[in-house]
Amino acid sequence: MFRRTFLLFALLVMTLPACAADKPKKPVIAGHVARVQEFATQNGEALKKTGALVHVGDTLATGAGSRLEVRFTDGGTLVLGENAKLVIDDYAHDPVKVTGKSLLSIVDGAFKATTAAIAKLEDRPYQVRTQLATIGIRGTTFWGGALNSGYNVLVLEGKGVVVENKEGKVELTGPGQGTALEAGKAPGAPAVWTPERQAEAAATVAFK
């Protein structure tokens, strides 16, 4: 009797790790959809309403004439312009432990990001990647997208950003400063944009 009970117990213990391993991981909530204009998708499915939860690993995309705003768990926001695509690689914020991290990838199109609690942490673990450079954030509102024929990054408000690729990096220290990006080259020298050019950039992510 003792041997039979022991064998049953041993079999139960042996099956527990397998059961735990088979249990699917709970999706990590990164934020929610705050606004949608025209047509947008989440992981290839049409977004039909605001308030939809957004998770780490999600891909968000917009169509022609579209806009999409995401509000993240730390209070930050990101707006996509038309024909844009965003991948949420990582987003986590713990206000109790005062920790967090963010990594967002802009695959296509124009965007505007406004940072919040994560970008204020000591090591500033907030980054946005584009096809031409990685943007490190210091606590600001900034824009990225194509104007004329090139891709650009512009600081709209706040302390500025660092734009870096393998060829070099530049620091945009305040509102109105922008840099031009080109494949195979370091980011262009910071330059103050005219009000007209800033307005042109802002229009690419403005809601009706």
C-alpha positions in Angstrom: 0.0 0.0 0.0 2.8 2.4 0.9 4.6 1.7 -2.3 1.5 2.3 -4.4 0.8 5.6 -2.7 4.5 6.6 -3.1 4.4 5.8 -6.8 1.2 7.8 -7.3 2.7 10.8 -5.5 5.9 10.5 -7.6 3.9 10.5 -10.9 1.9 13.5 -9.8 5.0 15.5 -9.0 6.5 14.5 -12.3 3.5 15.8 -14.2 3.3 19.2 -12.4 6.1 21.0 -14.3 4.8 19.8 -17.6 1.3 21.2 -16.8 2.8 24.5 -15.6 4.9 24.7 -18.8 1.8 24.1 -21.0 -0.1 26.9 -19.3 -0.2 30.0 -21.7 1.4 33.2 -20.4 -1.0 36.0 -19.7 -0.6 38.9 -22.2 1.1 42.0 -20.9 -1.1 45.0 -21.2 0.8 48.0 -22.7 -2.2 50.4 -22.8 -5.4 51.0 -24.8 -6.6 52.6 -28.0 -7.7 56.2 -27.1 -8.8 57.4 -30.5 -9.3 56.0 -34.0 -10.0 58.0 -37.2 -11.0 56.0 -40.3 -9.5 52.5 -40.7 -6.9 50.9 -38.4 -6.0 47.3 -37.5 -4.6 45.4 -34.5 -2.7 42.3 -35.4 -4.4 42.3 -38.8 -7.9 42.6 -37.4 -10.0 45.8 -37.8 -10.2 48.0 -34.8 -13.9 48.8 -34.4 -13.9 50.9 -31.2 -11.8 52.9 -28.8 -10.8 51.4 -25.5 -9.5 48.2 -26.9 -6.6 46.8 -24.9 -3.1 46.9 -26.5 -0.6 44.3 -25.5 3.2 43.8 -25.7 3.8 42.1 -29.1 0.9 43.7 -30.9 1.2 45.3 -34.3 -1.0 48.3 -35.0 -1.5 49.8 -38.4 -3.4 52.6 -40.2 -4.8 53.0 -43.6 -5.2 56.0 -46.0 -6.4 59.1 -44.2 -6.3 57.3 -40.8 -5.1 58.3 -37.4 -4.7 56.1 -34.3 -3.8 57.1 -30.8 -2.6 54.7 -28.1 -2.4 55.7 -24.4 0.1 53.6 -22.5 0.0 52.4 -18.9 2.5 55.0 -17.7 0.4 57.9 -19.2 2.4 58.3 -22.4 0.8 58.4 -25.8 1.7 57.7 -29.4 -0.2 58.8 -32.5 0.2 57.1 -35.9 -0.4 59.0 -39.1 -1.8 57.4 -42.2 -0.4 54.2 -43.7 1.8 53.7 -40.6 2.7 50.6 -38.6 3.8 50.2 -35.0 5.1 47.1 -33.2 5.1 47.2 -29.4 8.2 45.2 -28.6 8.2 45.9 -24.9 6.2 48.2 -22.5 6.1 47.8 -18.7 5.6 50.2 -15.9 5.6 49.5 -12.1 4.9 52.7 -10.2 5.4 51.0 -6.8 8.9 49.7 -7.6 9.6 52.8 -9.7 10.7 50.7 -12.7 9.8 50.5 -16.3 10.9 50.0 -19.9 9.7 50.7 -23.3 10.7 49.7 -26.8 8.5 50.6 -29.8 9.3 50.0 -33.4 7.9 52.3 -36.2 7.9 50.1 -39.3 6.2 52.7 -41.6 4.7 56.1 -41.6 4.7 59.2 -39.4 4.2 59.3 -35.6 4.1 61.6 -32.6 5.1 60.3 -29.2 4.6 62.0 -25.8 6.5 60.4 -23.0 5.5 60.1 -19.4 6.6 58.2 -16.3 9.0 55.7 -18.0 11.1 58.4 -19.7 11.5 60.1 -16.3 13.3 57.2 -14.8 17.0 57.6 -14.0 18.2 55.3 -16.8 15.6 56.7 -19.3 14.6 53.2 -20.6 12.4 54.6 -23.4 13.3 54.0 -27.0 11.6 54.2 -30.4 13.2 52.4 -33.3 12.8 53.4 -36.9 14.3 51.8 -40.0 17.1 54.4 -40.0 17.8 55.1 -36.3 17.0 54.6 -32.7 15.6 57.5 -30.7 16.4 57.7 -27.0 14.0 59.9 -25.0 14.6 62.3 -22.2 11.0 63.3 -21.5 9.4 65.1 -24.4 6.9 65.2 -27.3 8.6 64.4 -30.6 7.6 63.6 -34.2 9.1 61.3 -36.8 8.2 60.8 -40.4 8.8 61.6 -44.0 8.8 65.1 -45.3 9.7 65.9 -48.9 11.7 62.8 -49.8 13.6 62.0 -46.5 12.8 60.7 -43.0 13.1 63.2 -40.2 12.8 63.5 -36.4 11.6 66.7 -34.7 11.3 67.8 -31.1 7.9 69.4 -30.4 8.1 70.0 -26.6 10.3 69.1 -23.7 14.0 68.3 -23.1 14.9 66.7 -26.3 16.0 63.3 -27.8 19.1 61.5 -28.9 18.9 60.1 -32.4 21.5 57.3 -33.1 22.4 54.7 -35.7 25.6 52.7 -36.4 27.1 55.6 -38.3 26.7 58.2 -35.5 24.4 60.1 -33.3 23.1 63.6 -32.7 21.2 65.3 -29.8 18.2 67.4 -30.3 18.1 69.6 -27.2 14.8 71.5 -27.4 11.6 72.3 -29.3 11.9 73.1 -32.9 15.1 71.2 -33.5 15.1 68.5 -36.1 17.4 66.1 -37.9 17.3 64.3 -41.3 18.0 60.6 -41.6 19.4 58.8 -44.7 20.3 55.2 -45.1 24.0 54.5 -44.6 24.7 58.0 -43.1 24.9 59.4 -39.6 21.9 61.6 -38.5 22.1 65.1 -40.0 23.3 68.0 -37.9 20.5 69.5 -35.7 18.7 72.4 -37.3 15.9 74.6 -36.2 12.8 74.1 -38.4 10.7 77.0 -39.6 7.2 77.3 -38.1 5.8 76.3 -41.5 7.8 73.1 -41.7 6.9 72.2 -38.1 3.2 72.8 -39.0 3.6 70.5 -42.0 5.0 67.7 -39.7 2.2 68.2 -37.2 -0.5 67.9 -39.9 0.6 64.3 -40.7 -0.6 63.1 -37.3 -3.4 65.5 -36.6 -6.9 64.2 -36.1 -9.9 65.8 -38.0 
